[in-house]
Amino acid sequence: MVSLTRLAAAVLAVASSVADARPNPTTRATDDLALVAQRRRVDMAGFATGPLFAQIDTWLGSQTANGTWPDVNYASGCAAQRANWPAQQHWVRVITLAAAWSGLNPAAPASSANDPKLLAAALKGMDWWFANDFKNSDCLGSGGDAKKNCPCGTPGMWNTNWFGQVILIPQLASTACLIVSTTNLTDAQKFGCYNIPNRPYVLRDTSIPGVGYLTGANMINVMQNSLSMALYTNNATIVSDTLTRAMGAVLFADQPVEDGIHRDGSFLQHAGIIYNGNYGKDLLNAFIQLEGDAIGTSFAANDSVREAFAAQVKGSEWMIFVDKETKQQHWDFNVIGRFVAFPTPDLQASADINFNVSKLEAATADFTGANSLTDTVKRLESNGSIPLVGNKGFWASDYMVHRRENFVLGNKLISNRSHNTEYTNSANPLGYHLGQGTLFSYVTGNEYKDIQAQWDWYLIPGTTDLLRVPTLSSSWTGVTGKKNFVGTVSDGSVGASVMDYIDPHDGSLAFRKAWFYFDDSVLVTTTAVVVDRTVAGIGSAPVISVLDNRRKADGGIAVDGKAVSSGAVTGKTLYYGGNGYLSHGIPFNLRLDESTRSGNWSAISTSVAGVQSADIFSAYTTIPATTYSYQFFPAASKDKLAKEAKAPSITPIDVNGTLGAAGNGRLALVFWPGTPSTVTVDRRTAGWGNGGQITINSAQPGAYLFSLKGDQLAITVSDPSQTLTSVSFTITATGGNFKCPGGNGGNGGNGGNGGNGGNGGSGGNGGNALARATATSSPSPWRCPRAASLARR
């Protein structure tokens, strides 16, 4: 069975970018229109695949006299499944029959081309749907609402989920209609082909009851369907309008939580949820298809559209990892929202990246300069053999990714500018802790594959919570954060993410937490932990940090180098599945479990997979109210972990709540609101020599990275609150100086060879400024006051 998402990806994914220019009434415009129509008809015929064509004889034999199939679930209205509406399979078969008849799909048997039996069956299927189409306009977005004119029991093919009437069925119907548009259609068929996609198109500028205004991926999908409608009705005006509006969705969205592409490459949908792996993927596929139809014509994408699309693709690459066993690429679980609740056989966002890299390459072949996607495409086509390495912070979505050749880490935070996840269409009822400090780690790439029905939803990897309280409820799964000092700082190689947190649901737990990403590890520090025991239901529940909750790995569990079984245990180190954990200061107070668990996929989504079992490992540690740090080493050996336990390469820093990490020639600091503004660190701790100290004073709260390479100290600064336009800081050193010649930055906040990034450009709050200072030798104390402009980059 073809799922809604796979269907959408197949229908949408074809070739390159879209128009922002209206065609002139010239010969070229006429030729361009014909060329777009020709290309798009081929694209739409490409929906069907070999496995679908293999079913043609069966479908021809089983189709009833009225055009339906007995094995398709035609339940509609209030009785219909809201997500992945099964009735869509009717149109899948119609499109497959039409595609085979058209001769435009090389995957179809050559003998199928122009076969009258196939065309007759396709048209008969279309006739049935058109005859049973809903008649009342309230069914478009308000189906099932007793107060509207489409209550339960209203005749016609409609779904209580507006997506079916606004996007899904118009997409399928317009696809089938365009493929068969070269034959002689009846007046009823022409009307049906026009009416179904035209209903949402005519409401493109209005708030659709039950839906709202069309934005982001929803807008571009409606315009896609309308383009097909315009082409088979030969309406150049609508062609121009749909392409212009579609490309309006492929521009930067610069307001917090605004739906669409943000300049950091993250894609937001549904009021601040990072959704690159689902709705962003839909927009990506739509653009690939539309630009493939329009490339080289007057309808092709302009430079502003290319810039935004390139930013989305480049940002999305950071969010993709590879299952090393299947060689399949997947989206980080942090960026697929509620679709974590579906198993991979359901072909939802958890199944694969759901876009065609070769078609992406074709669609962007003429993207040049900063918008070139050549390197990105090359890495994606390599399926991980050419890895993307580095660190990137996404300020628009409170998200950080740290990548090395042998692992990928995805860290999602929550602020008053972002949303954690959602419960929609019966999917993800237990996902409250998602997106609230999650840390998913991918080494083999199958760590979290198909275990969500079985895992403990109170133990989301990376989070700090009260143990199993309050009881999870779908009524408050999706929330917006309460604090604004949340965000990231990155120099492209290493980084830090910070989160000032109070439980958005009931305020029962508050803390401050920082993740310091060095080369091969991340140091995680939690401080200022406060529990409000007066909140109902909290009781004496301990505060825990979840180390992992993943699929079972071979090799067993080791604590302090010794094999242990499930249960409670204390120790300085934990090793499992090729990953190491080191507790700094007090030992871990661990609770370990490795067991077979059962769970029902149908209880957390509309999946019909039902009850299944999986072998799962989980580990969490209780933490004190005072500052507590542990270090995570993904893809590490036991020897590596043992060496780190004896002589840690990274040292946690805590100066009355001002947190940091130092080692390997790097220093990272977080000056929280209300904590000390001055920190002194031994240079030896950071790996900057054998004597002397360095003192940093920050006039405002902020996050800093310091890196010494040769005689240059690079300083990267960020304002997690996204309220400042500049920060001022002072560095004082003993035991060796850093010369600060004047120098201005340029190019999006990168300071030049100078002591400040004060003229380093601008671009909005929440970005990084980079300053550089040159180290020299001198016995006297050295002081360098500087200011840095904050620029997004």
C-alpha positions in Angstrom: 0.0 0.0 0.0 1.3 3.5 -0.9 1.2 5.9 2.1 0.2 9.5 2.0 3.7 10.8 2.6 5.4 8.4 0.1 2.7 9.3 -2.4 3.3 13.0 -1.9 7.0 12.5 -2.2 6.7 10.5 -5.4 4.2 12.9 -6.9 6.3 15.9 -5.9 9.8 14.8 -6.3 11.0 15.3 -9.9 13.3 18.1 -11.0 14.3 21.8 -10.4 13.2 25.3 -9.1 10.3 27.7 -9.7 9.2 31.0 -11.1 8.9 34.4 -9.6 8.4 36.2 -12.9 5.2 36.6 -14.8 5.4 35.6 -18.4 5.1 38.3 -21.1 2.4 37.8 -23.8 5.0 37.0 -26.4 6.0 34.0 -28.5 8.5 32.9 -25.9 5.8 32.9 -23.2 3.6 30.7 -25.4 6.6 28.4 -26.1 7.5 28.4 -22.4 3.9 27.4 -21.4 4.0 24.5 -23.9 7.3 23.4 -22.6 6.2 23.5 -19.0 3.1 21.5 -19.8 5.1 18.9 -21.7 7.6 18.5 -18.9 5.0 18.4 -16.2 3.0 15.7 -17.9 6.1 13.5 -18.0 6.8 14.3 -14.4 3.3 13.3 -13.3 3.5 10.1 -15.2 6.6 9.3 -13.3 4.6 8.9 -10.1 4.0 5.2 -10.7 6.7 2.7 -10.0 7.5 -0.8 -11.1 5.7 -2.5 -8.2 2.6 -0.5 -9.0 2.7 -1.4 -12.7 3.0 -5.0 -11.7 -0.5 -4.8 -10.2 -2.2 -3.6 -13.3 -3.6 -6.9 -14.5 -5.0 -7.6 -11.0 -6.6 -4.2 -10.9 -8.1 -4.5 -14.3 -9.6 -7.8 -13.3 -11.0 -6.7 -10.0 -12.4 -3.2 -10.9 -16.1 -3.2 -10.5 -18.6 -1.9 -13.0 -18.9 1.4 -11.2 -15.1 2.0 -11.3 -14.2 1.1 -7.7 -12.1 -1.8 -6.3 -13.4 -4.1 -3.6 -10.1 -4.1 -1.6 -9.9 -0.4 -1.2 -11.3 1.1 2.0 -13.7 3.9 0.8 -14.7 5.0 4.3 -15.3 8.8 4.2 -16.6 11.5 6.4 -16.4 11.0 10.2 -15.9 7.3 9.7 -12.6 7.8 7.7 -9.1 7.5 9.1 -7.9 11.1 9.5 -4.2 10.5 8.6 -3.1 8.5 5.5 -6.7 8.3 4.3 -7.0 4.8 2.8 -9.4 6.0 0.1 -6.4 7.7 -1.6 -5.5 4.2 -2.9 -8.3 4.6 -5.4 -6.5 7.5 -7.0 -3.1 5.7 -6.8 -4.6 3.0 -9.1 -6.2 5.5 -11.4 -2.8 7.3 -11.8 -0.9 4.1 -12.4 -3.3 3.0 -15.1 -3.1 6.4 -16.8 0.6 6.5 -16.5 1.0 3.1 -18.2 -1.4 4.2 -21.0 0.5 7.4 -21.6 3.7 5.8 -22.6 5.6 8.5 -20.7 6.9 6.3 -17.9 9.8 4.0 -18.9 9.1 1.7 -15.9 5.8 0.7 -17.5 5.7 -2.2 -20.0 6.1 -0.9 -23.5 2.9 -2.8 -24.6 0.9 -0.7 -22.2 1.3 2.5 -24.2 -2.0 3.6 -25.8 -3.8 0.5 -24.5 -7.5 1.4 -24.6 -8.3 -0.9 -21.7 -6.0 1.0 -19.4 -7.5 4.4 -20.4 -11.0 3.1 -20.0 -10.3 1.8 -16.5 -8.6 5.0 -15.5 -11.5 7.1 -16.7 -14.0 4.8 -15.1 -12.3 5.3 -11.8 -12.2 9.1 -12.2 -15.9 9.1 -13.1 -16.8 7.3 -9.9 -15.0 9.8 -7.7 -16.3 12.8 -9.6 -19.9 11.4 -9.2 -19.3 10.9 -5.4 -17.4 14.1 -4.8 -18.7 16.2 -1.9 -21.0 19.1 -2.8 -21.1 21.3 0.3 -18.2 23.8 0.5 -18.1 23.5 4.3 -16.7 19.9 3.8 -13.4 21.5 2.6 -12.1 22.4 6.0 -14.9 21.9 8.5 -16.1 18.4 7.8 -17.7 16.7 10.8 -18.4 20.0 12.6 -22.1 19.8 13.7 -22.3 23.6 13.6 -21.3 23.8 9.9 -23.1 22.5 6.8 -21.0 19.3 6.7 -21.8 17.3 9.8 -21.2 13.6 10.2 -23.3 11.7 7.6 -23.0 14.3 4.9 -22.7 12.5 1.6 -19.6 12.5 -0.6 -15.9 11.7 -0.4 -14.4 13.9 2.3 -12.4 13.6 5.5 -12.5 15.3 8.8 -8.8 16.2 8.2 -8.8 19.2 5.9 -5.6 18.0 4.3 -7.6 15.5 2.2 -9.7 18.1 0.5 -7.2 20.9 0.3 -4.0 19.1 -0.7 -4.2 15.3 -1.0 -7.1 14.6 -3.3 -6.5 17.7 -5.4 -2.9 16.5 -5.9 -3.9 13.1 -7.0 -6.8 14.1 -9.2 -4.9 16.9 -10.9 -2.0 14.4 -11.6 -4.4 11.9 -13.2 -6.2 14.6 -15.1 -3.0 16.1 -16.6 -1.8 12.6 -17.7 -5.0 11.9 -19.6 -5.5 15.5 -20.8 -4.5 14.7 -24.3 -7.6 12.4 -24.8 -11.2 13.5 -25.4 -12.7 14.0 -21.9 -16.4 14.3 -21.3 -17.8 17.6 -19.9 -18.3 15.9 -16.5 -14.7 14.7 -16.5 -13.4 18.2 -17.4 -15.5 19.7 -14.7 -14.3 17.2 -12.1 -10.7 17.7 -13.1 -11.1 21.5 -12.7 -13.4 21.6 -9.7 -11.4 19.5 -7.2 -8.1 21.5 -7.4 -9.9 24.8 -8.0 -11.8 24.8 -4.7 -8.7 25.4 -2.6 -7.1 27.6 -5.3 -9.9 30.2 -5.2 -9.4 30.5 -1.4 -5.7 31.2 -1.7 -5.9 34.7 -0.3 -8.5 34.0 2.4 -8.6 32.2 5.8 -10.2 28.9 5.0 -12.7 27.9 7.7 -11.2 25.1 9.7 -7.8 25.6 8.0 -6.7 29.2 8.2 -4.4 30.9 5.7 -2.2 28.8 3.5 1.5 29.2 4.4 4.8 27.4 3.9 4.6 23.9 2.5 0.8 24.0 2.4 0.8 27.0 0.1 3.3 25.6 -2.3 1.5 22.2 -2.4 -1.8 23.9 -3.3 -0.1 25.9 -6.0 1.4 22.8 -7.4 -2.0 21.2 -7.8 -3.3 24.4 -9.3 -0.5 24.5 -11.8 -1.5 21.1 -13.2 -5.1 22.4 -13.3 -4.0 25.5 -15.2 -2.0 23.4 -17.7 -4.7 21.0 -18.7 -7.1 24.0 -19.0 -4.5 26.0 -20.9 -4.8 29.0 -18.6 -1.6 31.0 -18.8 -2.8 33.5 -16.3 -3.3 30.9 -13.6 0.0 29.2 -14.6 1.8 32.5 -13.9 -0.1 33.1 -10.7 0.5 29.7 -9.3 4.2 29.7 -10.0 4.6 33.2 -8.5 2.7 32.2 -5.4 4.5 28.9 -5.1 7.8 30.7 -5.1 6.5 33.1 -2.5 6.7 30.2 -0.2 10.4 29.6 -1.1 11.6 32.8 0.4 13.1 33.5 3.8 10.7 33.7 6.8 12.4 36.2 9.2 9.9 36.4 12.1 10.3 34.1 15.1 8.1 30.9 14.8 7.0 31.9 11.3 6.3 29.0 9.0 8.8 28.5 6.2 12.6 28.6 5.5 14.7 30.5 8.0 18.1 32.0 7.2 19.9 29.4 9.2 18.5 26.6 7.0 15.8 25.4 9.4 12.3 25.0 8.3 9.5 25.7 10.7 5.8 24.7 10.5 2.9 24.7 13.0 4.0 27.7 15.0 7.7 27.0 15.7 8.3 23.3 15.3 11.4 22.4 13.3 10.1 20.3 10.5 12.8 20.0 7.9 12.2 16.3 7.7 8.5 16.5 6.9 6.9 19.7 5.8 10.3 21.1 4.8 10.9 18.0 2.7 7.5 18.6 1.1 8.4 22.1 0.1 11.8 20.8 -1.1 10.1 18.2 -3.3 7.7 20.8 -4.6 10.5 23.1 -5.6 12.5 20.4 -7.2 9.5 19.4 -9.3 8.4 22.9 -10.3 11.8 24.2 -11.1 12.3 21.0 -13.2 9.3 22.0 -15.1 10.3 25.7 -15.4 14.1 25.6 -15.7 15.3 27.6 -18.7 12.0 29.4 -19.2 10.6 32.8 -18.1 9.0 31.0 -15.2 12.3 29.9 -13.6 13.2 30.9 -10.0 14.8 34.3 -9.3 17.8 34.9 -7.2 15.9 35.5 -4.0 14.2 32.1 -4.3 17.5 30.4 -5.1 19.1 31.9 -2.0 16.4 30.6 0.3 16.1 27.2 -1.3 19.9 26.7 -1.2 19.9 27.7 2.5 17.2 25.1 3.2 19.0 22.3 1.4 22.4 23.1 3.0 20.8 23.3 6.5 18.9 20.1 5.9 22.1 18.2 5.0 23.2 18.7 8.6 20.1 16.9 9.8 20.6 13.7 7.8 22.3 10.6 9.0 22.9 7.2 7.4 21.9 3.8 8.7 25.2 2.0 8.1 23.5 -1.4 7.9 20.9 -0.5 5.2 22.8 2.4 3.7 19.6 4.3 3.9 19.6 8.0 4.7 17.2 9.3 7.4 16.2 12.5 9.1 17.3 13.3 12.7 14.4 12.4 14.9 14.5 16.0 16.2 13.2 17.4 12.8 10.3 15.1 12.0 7.9 16.2 14.7 5.0 13.9 15.4 6.2 11.4 12.8 8.5 9.8 15.3 5.4 7.8 16.2 5.4 5.8 12.9 7.5 2.7 12.1 9.6 2.7 9.0 7.4 0.3 7.0 4.6 3.0 7.2 6.8 5.1 4.8 6.4 8.2 6.8 9.1 10.8 7.6 11.0 8.3 9.8 11.4 5.9 6.8 13.9 7.8 4.7 14.7 11.3 3.5 11.9 11.1 0.9 13.5 13.2 -1.8 15.5 12.3 -4.9 19.1 13.6 -4.8 19.6 13.2 -8.5 16.6 15.3 -9.3 17.7 17.8 -6.8 21.0 18.0 -8.7 19.2 18.5 -12.0 16.9 21.1 -10.5 19.8 23.2 -9.2 22.3 22.7 -11.9 22.4 26.4 -12.7 22.7 27.5 -9.1 26.1 29.2 -8.8 28.3 31.0 -6.3 27.1 31.0 -2.7 23.9 29.2 -3.8 25.8 26.3 -5.5 24.7 22.9 -4.1 27.4 20.9 -5.9 29.2 19.8 -2.7 26.0 19.1 -0.8 24.7 16.9 -3.6 28.0 15.1 -3.8 27.9 14.2 -0.1 24.3 13.2 -0.2 24.8 11.0 -3.2 27.7 9.3 -1.4 25.4 7.9 1.3 27.8 8.8 4.0 31.1 7.8 2.4 31.9 11.5 2.0 30.8 12.8 5.4 29.9 16.3 6.4 32.0 17.2 9.4 31.7 20.2 11.7 29.3 21.9 14.0 26.3 24.1 13.3 23.8 26.0 15.4 20.3 26.8 14.2 19.2 30.0 16.0 15.7 30.1 14.5 14.8 26.6 15.9 17.0 26.3 19.0 18.9 23.3 17.5 22.5 22.2 17.2 24.2 19.5 15.2 27.7 18.1 15.8 29.1 15.9 13.1 32.3 13.9 12.8 33.3 11.2 10.4 31.9 8.4 12.6 28.9 10.0 14.4 26.2 12.6 14.3 24.6 14.3 17.3 21.3 16.2 17.2 20.4 18.5 20.1 17.0 20.2 20.3 16.2 22.9 22.9 13.1 24.8 23.7 12.6 28.5 24.3 9.8 31.1 24.3 10.5 31.3 20.5 10.1 27.6 19.7 7.7 24.7 20.1 8.8 21.2 21.1 6.4 18.9 19.0 2.8 18.3 18.5 -0.1 15.8 18.9 -2.1 15.9 15.7 -4.2 13.3 13.8 -3.8 10.8 16.7 0.0 10.8 16.3 2.5 11.4 19.1 0.2 11.5 22.2 3.2 10.8 24.6 5.8 13.1 23.0 5.8 15.9 25.6 9.5 15.5 26.4 10.6 15.6 22.8 12.4 18.8 21.8 13.2 19.8 25.4 16.9 19.2 25.6 16.9 16.0 23.5 20.3 14.6 22.4 20.0 11.9 19.7 23.3 10.1 18.8 23.8 8.2 15.6 26.8 6.0 15.2 25.4 2.9 13.5 22.4 4.9 12.5 19.8 2.3 13.7 19.9 3.3 17.4 16.3 4.5 17.5 14.8 2.6 14.5 11.3 1.3 15.1 11.3 1.3 18.9 9.0 4.2 19.7 6.0 2.0 20.3 8.1 0.1 22.9 10.4 2.6 24.5 9.7 4.5 27.7 8.4 8.0 26.7 9.5 9.4 30.0 13.1 8.7 29.0 13.7 10.7 25.9 17.5 10.7 25.2 19.4 13.6 26.5 16.6 15.2 28.6 16.5 16.2 32.2 13.2 15.5 33.9 11.4 14.5 37.0 11.1 10.8 36.9 7.8 9.7 35.4 5.8 12.7 36.7 3.4 14.1 35.8 1.6 11.4 33.8 1.9 12.1 30.1 -1.2 13.3 28.3 -2.0 14.1 24.7 -3.8 17.2 25.9 -0.5 19.0 26.5 2.0 17.2 24.3 2.9 20.4 22.3 4.2 23.4 24.3 6.2 26.6 23.8 9.1 27.2 26.2 9.1 29.8 29.0 12.6 31.3 28.9 14.5 33.3 26.3 18.1 32.6 27.2 18.2 29.5 25.0 20.4 29.0 21.9 23.7 28.1 20.4 27.2 29.3 19.6 29.3 27.7 16.9 32.6 28.4 15.1 31.8 25.8 12.4 34.0 23.1 14.0 32.9 23.1 17.7 30.1 24.7 19.6 27.9 25.0 22.6 24.2 25.0 23.2 22.5 26.5 26.3 19.0 26.2 27.8 17.5 28.1 30.7 14.5 25.9 31.4 11.3 25.8 33.4 8.8 23.1 32.8 6.3 24.6 30.3 3.5 22.4 31.5 3.4 23.0 35.3 6.6 24.8 36.3 7.5 21.9 38.6 11.2 21.7 37.4 13.7 24.4 36.6 17.4 24.2 35.7 20.1 25.6 33.5 21.9 23.2 31.1 24.7 23.5 28.7 26.2 21.2 26.1 29.8 21.9 25.2 30.8 20.2 21.9 34.5 19.6 21.5 36.0 17.4 18.8 35.1 13.8 19.8 32.8 14.4 22.8 30.2 16.6 24.4 30.4 17.8 28.0 26.9 18.2 29.5 26.5 20.3 32.6 23.3 21.0 34.6 23.1 23.6 37.3 20.6 25.6 39.4 18.1 22.7 39.6 14.9 23.7 41.5 11.9 21.4 42.1 8.6 22.8 43.2 7.2 20.0 45.4 4.0 21.9 45.9 2.9 21.0 42.4 0.2 18.3 42.5 1.5 14.9 41.7 5.2 15.6 41.9 5.8 14.0 45.2 9.3 12.9 45.9 10.2 12.1 42.2 14.0 12.4 41.7 15.5 14.7 39.0 17.2 12.5 36.3 19.2 13.0 33.2 18.6 10.4 30.5 21.9 9.1 28.9 20.1 7.1 26.2 17.0 5.1 25.3 17.9 3.1 22.2 17.8 -0.2 20.4 19.8 -2.9 22.1 23.4 -3.3 21.0 25.8 -6.3 21.2 28.5 -6.4 23.8 26.6 -5.9 27.1 26.8 -3.2 29.7 30.0 -2.1 31.4 30.4 0.2 34.4 33.9 1.2 35.5 35.1 -1.4 33.0 33.2 -4.3 34.5 30.2 -6.2 33.1 27.0 -5.4 34.8 23.3 -6.4 34.4 20.2 -4.3 34.4 19.4 -2.5 37.7 20.7 0.2 39.9 24.5 0.8 40.0 27.0 3.6 40.7 30.2 4.2 38.9 32.4 6.8 37.2 32.0 5.4 33.7 29.4 3.6 31.6 30.1 1.9 28.3 27.4 0.6 26.0 27.1 -0.1 22.2 30.4 1.6 21.3 29.6 4.7 23.3 31.2 5.9 26.5 30.0 8.1 29.4 32.2 9.7 32.0 30.9 11.4 35.2 32.9 14.4 36.4 33.0 14.8 40.1 30.5 12.6 41.9 29.8 9.2 40.3 26.8 8.3 38.2 23.8 7.0 40.1 22.6 4.8 37.3 19.4 2.9 36.5 20.1 0.5 33.6 17.7 -1.6 31.7 18.3 -4.0 28.8 15.2 -6.0 28.0 12.6 -7.0 25.5 9.6 -4.7 25.5 6.2 -4.7 23.8 4.2 -1.8 22.5 1.3 -0.9 20.2 2.1 1.4 17.3 -1.6 1.9 16.8 -1.8 3.4 20.3 0.6 6.2 19.4 -0.4 6.9 15.7 -2.7 5.8 13.0 -0.3 3.0 12.0 -1.8 -0.4 11.6 1.4 -2.1 12.6 -0.2 -3.0 16.0 1.6 -4.7 18.8 5.3 -5.5 18.3 8.3 -6.2 20.5 11.8 -4.8 20.5 15.0 -5.2 22.5 15.8 -1.8 24.1 18.5 -0.4 26.4 17.9 2.6 28.6 20.1 4.4 31.1 19.5 7.4 33.3 21.2 8.9 36.3 19.8 11.0 39.2 21.5 14.4 39.5 22.0 16.8 42.4 20.6 20.3 42.7 24.1 21.6 42.5 26.2 21.7 39.4 26.7 18.3 37.8 28.7 17.4 34.6 29.1 14.3 32.5 30.9 13.7 29.2 29.6 11.7 26.3 32.0 10.0 23.9 30.1 8.6 20.8 31.9 5.9 18.7 34.6 5.5 21.4 36.6 2.5 22.4 36.7 1.1 25.9 40.4 2.0 26.1 39.5 5.6 25.1 37.0 5.8 27.9 39.4 4.3 30.4 42.1 6.9 29.5 39.7 9.7 29.8 38.6 8.5 33.3 42.2 8.6 34.4 43.1 12.0 32.8 40.1 13.9 31.4 40.9 15.9 28.3 38.1 18.4 29.1 37.6 20.1 32.4 34.2 21.4 33.5 34.1 25.0 34.8 31.6 26.4 37.3 32.0 29.8 38.8 28.9 30.2 40.9 26.7 29.1 38.1 28.7 30.6 35.2 29.5 27.4 33.3 32.2 26.4 30.9 34.5 23.7 29.5 38.2 23.8 28.8 40.8 21.6 27.1 42.5 20.6 23.8 43.3 24.3 23.0 39.7 25.4 23.5 37.6 27.2 26.0 33.8 27.6 26.1 31.9 29.8 28.6 28.3 30.6 29.3 27.5 33.7 31.2 23.9 33.3 32.3 21.6 36.1 33.4 22.3 36.8 37.1 25.6 34.8 37.3 29.1 36.2 37.7 30.3 38.1 34.8 34.0 37.3 35.3 35.7 33.9 35.0 39.4 33.2 35.4 40.9 30.0 33.9 44.4 28.6 34.1 45.9 28.6 30.7 47.2 25.1 31.2 43.6 23.9 31.7 42.6 25.2 28.2 45.8 23.8 26.7 47.4 27.2 26.2 50.7 26.8 27.8 52.1 25.8 31.2 51.6 28.9 33.2 49.5 32.0 33.7 45.8 32.7 33.6 43.3 34.2 31.3 40.3 36.2 32.7 37.2 36.9 30.7 34.7 39.5 31.7 31.4 39.8 29.8 29.3 42.9 30.2 26.2 41.1 29.1 25.0 37.5 29.3 26.3 35.5 26.4 27.9 32.3 25.1 31.6 32.3 24.1 34.0 30.0 22.3 37.8 30.6 22.4 40.2 28.7 20.3 44.0 29.2 20.2 45.7 28.0 17.0 49.4 29.0 16.7 49.5 32.7 17.8 45.9 33.5 17.1 43.0 33.5 19.6 39.7 33.2 17.8 36.6 34.3 19.8 33.1 33.5 18.7 30.3 35.1 20.6 26.5 34.6 20.7 23.5 36.1 22.5 21.1 33.2 23.2 18.4 35.5 24.2 18.3 37.1 20.7 17.7 40.5 22.3 21.1 42.2 22.0 22.7 43.8 18.9 26.2 43.7 20.5 28.2 42.4 23.4 31.2 43.9 25.3 33.9 41.7 26.8 37.3 42.1 28.3 40.2 39.6 28.2 43.1 39.8 30.6 46.0 37.4 30.4 49.1 36.6 32.4 52.0 34.3 31.4 51.8 35.4 27.8 49.9 38.0 25.9 47.6 38.3 23.0 48.3 41.3 20.8 45.1 43.0 19.6 45.8 45.0 16.5 42.7 46.9 15.3 40.7 45.2 12.6 37.3 45.3 11.2 35.2 42.4 10.3 33.1 41.9 7.3 31.0 39.3 5.5 28.2 38.4 8.0 29.9 38.9 11.3 33.3 37.4 10.7 36.0 39.6 12.3 39.1 40.1 10.3 42.6 39.8 11.7 42.0 42.1 14.5 41.0 42.2 18.1 37.3 42.9 17.6 34.3 42.0 15.5 32.8 45.4 16.3 32.2 46.2 12.6 31.6 42.6 11.8 28.3 43.2 10.1 24.8 42.6 11.2 21.9 40.3 10.4 19.7 40.1 13.4 20.0 38.9 16.9 21.0 35.4 17.8 23.9 35.0 15.5 27.6 34.7 16.1 30.4 37.3 16.0 33.9 36.2 15.4 36.9 38.2 16.7 40.6 37.3 16.4 43.5 38.3 18.5 47.2 37.5 17.9 49.3 36.0 20.8 52.7 37.4 21.7 55.2 36.8 24.5 55.4 39.3 27.3 55.9 39.1 31.1 53.4 41.8 31.9 49.7 41.5 32.3 47.7 42.2 29.2 44.2 43.5 28.8 42.0 43.8 25.7 38.6 45.3 26.0 36.4 44.7 22.9 32.9 44.9 21.5 31.4 42.6 19.0 28.4 43.0 16.8 26.1 40.0 16.6 25.4 38.7 13.1 23.6 35.6 12.0 25.9 33.4 9.9 
